[in-house]
Amino acid sequence: MIGILLAVVTAAAPFEGVITQQLKMRGGEGTMKVQISAAGVRSEAQVKVGPNHQTSTTVLITARATDQAYVKDQTGAWRKLPVIPDTSSVPAVLEGKRLGKKTVAGHSCDQVRLTGGEVEVDYCLAPKLLTPSLVKLVRKAAMQAPQVEKALAKLGVSGMVLEMIHKKAGTTEITLTTTAVQEKKLEPALFLPPAGI
């Protein structure tokens, strides 16, 4: 699911800080805090499913080892997993079109729509937020499906996803909206591999 959220970017200035996003899906909602620096990408998600069930997950990708992810579940246990793109919710072939521009959380972004089969996904991509090396880390952390990247490249659009609406058979399944973008220095310890892993 997270794999459809991020894309390749070309940018002018480096970014270090936190991007806060609101996540809604059928049967649940939550928040995601994405911490980005040259040392890595750390995303922390809190999701409430139903009236009494809440989950929390942390995913860490370091700049030194982008082919593996460290994942911490709600019990606090860390696991090391290979980074495998999420292709489960994305059709093999996607067509795209540009929809214009808008501003999300104070940043200009390009709106595009990708469609394939029963799936329709609208993105708003901020092209100037991250440098190419940082977006490569973010893309790895998102486990983005290669067909998404290919469709966006064909449109000549790139950037950090600040907004996303994923529909299947006309029904909205997932929405992601950036509520804040905060540039700030982050503690290097946030991006260190967990001890003992």
N, C-alpha and C positions, 0 to 999 in steps of 0.2 A: 504494500500500500504506500509506504513512504517512498518507495522507489519511483513513483511517478511525479514526485514533487519538484525536482531540481534539474537544472540544465547547464550546458556549457556557457561561459561568459567571457567577454572581452571587457576590460575595465581600465580606467586610467589611474585610480588611486587605491592603495591598500586599505583594507578594512580590518579592524580588530574590535570585537565587541559582542553584543548579544542581540539576537533577533527573536522577538516574542511573537508567537502565533496562536490563534484560536482554532481549534479543530472540532468539527461537527461531523458526525456520521449517523447512519441509521442505528438507533438504539443507544447512542452515547455521545459524549462530548468531552473536550479537555483542552489542555494547553500544552504547547511545546516551546521550550527555551533552547535555542540553538546558539551555542557559544563558539565563536570562530576566531582563530589566530593562525599565524604562520606555523605554529607547532601542531595544530590539529583542529578537529571539529568534534564538539561534544554536544549531543542533543539529549535533553531531559524531557520526557513526556509524562504527563499525568492525565489519565483518561478515566472517566466515570462511565460505566456501562450498566444501565438499569438503575434502580433506586438504591441498591446497597453494595454495588461492587465497584471498587476503584483499583486501577493498576498503575504502576509507575515503572518506567523503563528508561535506562540511560544507555546510549550508544556512543562509543569513543573510537575515532579513527585518528591515528597519529600520522604526522608527516613522514616519519621514518619507515612506517610499515602500512602502506595504503591497501594492501591486499588482505588485511585482517581487521576484524572489528572486535572490540571488547564490549560485552553487553552485560549490564547489571539489571536483574529483575527486582520485583517488589520485595523479595526476601533479603535483598542486599548481596546476593551471590553473583560473582562475576564469572563469565565464560568467554573464551576466545573462539571466534567463528570466522570462517573464510568470508570474504566479501563477494557475494553472488548477486548479480542484478535481479530485481524483482520483475519477472515477466508474467506472473500469474494473472494480473488484472488488466493487462495491456494487449490489445490485438496485435498480431504479427505485422500488419501493415496499417499505417496511419496516414491520413491526408490532413493537411493543415491550411488555415487561412488566417490572415491578419484581421483584427477587429478594431484597431485604433490604439489610442494611448489613454492612460488615466494616472492618477496619483494615489498611491497606497502608503500609509504611514510616512507621509512626507517625501516619498521618492517616486519619480516618474517611472512608469513601466509600460511595456508593449503588451497589448492584449492579443492573444492568439487562441484559435480553437483547433484542436486535433480530434479527428473522428475516425472510427474504424468499427465496422459491424454495429453492435448496439451501444458502443462506448463513445461518449463525447466528453472531452475535457477542455475547459477554458483555463488558460493561464494568464497571469500578469507578471511579466519578467522584467526585473530592474537591471538594465545592461551595465550600469556604472557603479554598482555597489561593491563587487568583489574583483580582485585580480584573477587572472587565469589560474595561477597556482592554487589560490584559495578555493576557487569554485571546483577545481578538480577534487580537492578534499571533500567539499560539501557533496559533490555528486557521488563520490564513493560512499560517504556516510548514508546518503539517501538510497543507495543501491538502485539507482535509476536504470530503467529498462533501456537498452540500446536503441530500440525503435522510436522511443520518445526523442532521444538526442538526434537521431537521424532526421526525423520529421521537422524538428525545430531548425536544424542546420539547413535543410532544404528551403525553409522560409527566410533564412538569414536573420533569425531572431535568437538572442541568447540572453542569459542573465539569471539572477537569483529569483526564485519563485516567491513573490510576495502575496499572491492570491491564486487559489485554484478551486475549481468546481468540477467534480467528477460525477458524470451521469451515466447510467446504464438503462437502456430501454426507456428513456425519458424520465427516469426517477433519479433524483439527486441522492448519491450514496455518500459522498465525502465533500466537505468544503474546508478550505484552509485560508485563513485571513491573517495577515500580519498586522499586529496592533501596535508594535513599537520596534524601532531600530535604534539601538544605543551604541555609539562608538565609545569604547573605554578600554583601558589596559586590563588584561586578564591575568590571573595568577598562573604561572607556568605549570604548577602542580596539577591543574585541571586536566592537562593533556599528557600526563605521565601514565604509562601502563600500570594497571593495578599490581600491587605487590603479590608475588607468589604465582602469577599467571604465566 
